[in-house]
Amino acid sequence: MNSNLPEFTAHNILLPDGSKTRGDGEMLLSESNAWKSIEKTVNLFFPSSTIVRRNLKVVDLGCLEGGYAVEFAKLGFTTLGIEAREENVAKCNYVKERLNLSNLSFAKDNVRNLRNYGHFDIVLNYGLLYHLNDPISFLREEYECMNENSLLLLNTHFAPEKDVRYAMPLVNRYFWGPIQKRIKLFQTTQNYRLSRITENEGYRGRWIREWSKKISKEKKEKYLWASYDNDRSFWPCKKDLTRALHDVGFDHVFEQFDFTGDLWPDNYTFRFNRTMFVAAKGFKNLVR
């Protein structure tokens, strides 16, 4: 392993010298079902021609360490990764410099500034939506920044409609939640210590705490997997989220199931209340 390699926390990427950003003990992102599921869907909707794909734009929102953006660039798409935290952006640029992909770029910015980057043919929202306090407004923003005949690839948590643990948030946060975390007692589904069912932006769901309002800006910057500018986030219920995707304008909404089985277990959707949506804008005259 290269001694100059930054510490990657999520994406295992193969570099030209044969090294891997997370070493040999973890599957490469490019070989995982998480990526292969995306690639299959993209190939279903878009031509494989490299010439065509160079004229199609992809944005990876909250791209973390750049792994998915790298794979889109390898498929031939002009790809932009947007990431707010300096430490993550440094990892993205580390990979970019070594892979020498001219159609790949990264921007250090808040994803809420998406409009500043134009329109896209594929929007990847992978592990971001559930870190927002206004997820429906952001879905609308994404839709408005998409070209006709474009795809939103959305992998996100959703709030369970019924869970007795969340009926008493304080008891769960300070008593039952810590116990389950420590000994995994009766924890067939992950305990996220969510709020009671409520409504936000006209849709049902639950709130989750991201970080304390009292923490310093420096400490918040180190929360590499947390929200960037809101201390709590809203998880819509699954039915409400699918309704919201239609309400903001998407013509077709599908659920994709083949992203589990290696990096994530087959019971991932049930255990972690997380799934993969494909939302299509246009494609009304798609003929195969």
Secondary structure, 3 states (H helix, E strand, C coil): CCCCCCCCCCCCCECCCCCECCCCCCCCHHHCHHHHHHHHHHHHHCCCCHHHHCCCEEEEECCCCCHHHHHHHHCCCEEEEEECCHHHHHHHHHHHHHHCCCCEEEEECCHHHHHHHCCEEEEEEECCHHHCCCHHHHHHHHHHCEEEEEEEEEEEECECCCCHHHHCHHHHHHHHHHHHHHHCCCCCCCCCCCCCCEEECCEEEEEEECCCCCCCHHHHHCCCCCCCCCCEEEEEEHHHHHHHHHHCCCCEEEEECCCCCCCCCCCHHHHHCEEEEEEEECCCCCCC
